[in-house]
Amino acid sequence: MPRDLPSAIKTELAKNAIAFADLVELHFDPVQKLTNAQIGLVATTPTGGSSGSYLSNGKLLSFDLVQETGEAKVNQINISLSGTSTTFTDLFLNNAYVDKRVVIYRVFLNDQLGIIDNPVMMFDGEIQSFAINETGDTSTVIVTSASVFYEFEKNNGRRTNETSQKGFFPSDNGMKFSALTLDNILWGKPAP
C-alpha cells in the first residue's frame, strides 16, 4: 500500500546514508517494548499508549521481512527473541499468548540518534504460536504472528460431535457414535 510519509522522513531517505531502527510491541500486560537500535529509544506510537521506552537489550534478535500487498490476505512473520534470560520463556509459558497483539514500527534516526518525526507502522497482527529453540550455547523464542485476516476464511463453530451436526442437519445421525470411534474411518469403496 502506498505510504504518505512526512516530509522530514522523505528528506532523510534522500540522503546517502540512512539510519533507522525497528520498534516491536508485544501487547501482554504490561506491553513489552523492544528495539534493535544501538540505544534505548523513547517514542510515542498510536498502539503503545503514551510515550514509552523501547529497550535496547539485545533481546530482539530479528524478524522476517514484512511484505505488503494491496489484498486482504494473510501476512505472516516470525519474530526471534532471545531466550537466554527467562523473560520471554516465562512470558509465553505462563500467559495466554494466542491473539495477543504484535505491532512493528520503523523509526528514522538523525545523526544524534534522535527520532525523526513519527514512527511508521510496518506490521500489525496477532500471535498465533511460538517455539523455543535451544542449542548448547543459545536459546531463541520464535514468535509466529499473522495479520488480523489470518482466520478470515475459517468457519467457526463446527465440531465432530452429534450436537454440532444436529444443529446444522437435525435429521442426520452421522455423528451419533463419533465419540466412541478412535480409529480412522475409511470412506468409500475398497480399491479394486
Disulfide bonds with the S-S distance in Angstrom:
none
